[in-house]
Amino acid sequence: MWKLRHFFKRISNLIRWAPIIWNDQDWDYSYIFEILKRKLIFMSEHMYNDGYHEFSKQDADRMMLCVRLIEKVQNEDYMNELINDDEVTIEKIRAGQKKHDKAKRILFKLLDNYIERWWD
C-alpha cells in the first residue's frame, strides 16, 4: 500500500514542478531563485501542515522569510522604489543597492544557518 501512495506522491511532484521546470532557462540566475523559492514554499507548507518536530512551525516561518527575501531580490524592490521618485540621486541609488545586497546576505545567512535543520 505504501508503495502505491509513494508512486502517486511522485506523480504529484512531477505535476507541481512541471510549470517551474518548463519555464526554466540556463542563462540567468533568476531561474535559480525561482526553483529555490518554489522548493521553500513546498517545504514550508509541509512543515506547517504536517511537520512533527518541535520547531516545525518556526522553520516554516523562516522558509517563508527566505521566500520573501528571494522575491525582493528577484523583483529588485529596493531599486524599483526609485522609479516614482522625482529626485533620483546617486546616494539614493547606492542606498537602494545597499538594501538589495543586504537582502541577499540575509537570505544566504538564513540558509547557511538553518537549511540542514529543515527536514522532517
C-alpha atoms as one frame of an Amber mdcrd trajectory, in Angstrom:
protein
   0.000   0.000   0.000   2.770   2.471   0.879   4.432   1.813  -2.484   1.258
   2.882  -4.266   0.986   6.056  -2.152   4.652   6.773  -2.775   4.131   6.327
  -6.526   1.217   8.791  -6.603   3.151  11.286  -4.472   5.928  11.198  -7.046
   3.425  11.761  -9.857   2.005  14.681  -7.876   5.527  16.096  -7.517   6.072
  15.881 -11.263   2.835  17.744 -11.891   3.504  20.530  -9.399   7.099  21.000
 -10.617   6.230  20.848 -14.327   5.490  24.592 -14.776   8.681  25.568 -12.955
  10.874  23.239 -14.998   9.045  24.136 -18.223   9.903  27.814 -17.742  13.466
  27.198 -16.520  16.380  28.601 -18.507  20.104  28.084 -18.046  21.247  31.606
 -18.823  20.007  33.692 -15.875  20.446  33.457 -12.118  16.816  34.462 -11.543
  15.749  30.936 -12.523  17.851  29.523  -9.690  15.991  31.802  -7.310  12.670
  30.671  -8.771  13.465  26.997  -8.206  14.741  27.673  -4.687  11.691  29.803
  -3.905   9.257  27.109  -5.009  11.111  24.410  -3.079  10.990  26.544   0.068
   7.268  27.172  -0.422   6.583  23.456  -0.810   8.714  22.591   2.214   7.157
  25.348   4.310   3.654  24.099   3.535   4.690  20.589   4.527   6.379  21.737
   7.742   3.468  23.938   8.718   0.732  21.402   7.963   2.409  18.045   8.594
   5.649  18.775  10.434   6.065  16.874  13.630   9.378  18.105  15.032   9.391
  20.636  17.842  10.240  23.700  15.754   8.448  22.814  12.505   6.218  25.923
  12.532   9.205  28.196  13.251  11.132  26.507  10.451   8.167  27.022   8.113
   8.133  30.716   9.033  11.881  31.005   8.367  11.401  29.363   4.991   8.721
  31.884   4.099  11.012  34.706   5.220  13.558  33.349   2.743  10.837  33.311
   0.073  10.031  36.974   0.749  13.717  37.883   0.561  14.074  35.991  -2.726
  11.107  37.927  -4.116  12.659  41.237  -3.045  15.899  40.304  -4.777  14.176
  38.918  -7.898  11.916  41.947  -8.260  14.676  44.395  -7.366  12.221  46.007
  -4.939  14.733  48.407  -3.427  15.804  49.724  -6.799  12.231  49.916  -8.098
  11.340  52.228  -5.211  13.268  54.870  -7.131  11.039  54.675 -10.200   8.404
  57.046  -8.805  10.960  59.252  -7.078  11.118  62.723  -8.624  14.676  63.310
  -7.433  16.824  60.260  -8.005  20.323  60.850  -6.753  23.423  58.718  -6.758
  23.070  58.456  -2.973  19.556  57.024  -3.332  20.762  54.556  -5.946  23.609
  53.473  -3.674  21.200  53.127  -0.738  18.861  51.001  -2.856  21.759  48.814
  -3.965  22.923  48.509  -0.363  19.454  47.314   0.731  19.362  44.882  -2.199
  22.755  43.451  -1.241  21.712  43.224   2.415  18.589  41.240   1.473  20.801
  38.754  -0.401  23.215  38.497   2.534  20.388  37.863   4.999  18.845  35.264
   2.676  22.052  33.287   2.345  22.870  33.667   6.039  19.468  32.191   6.925
  20.051  29.328   4.504  23.538  28.771   5.881  22.301  28.716   9.482  19.121
  26.690   9.120  18.926  24.623   5.934  20.364  21.483   7.486  17.660  21.601
  10.162  14.864  21.714   7.611  13.919  18.082   7.437  11.036  16.179   8.908
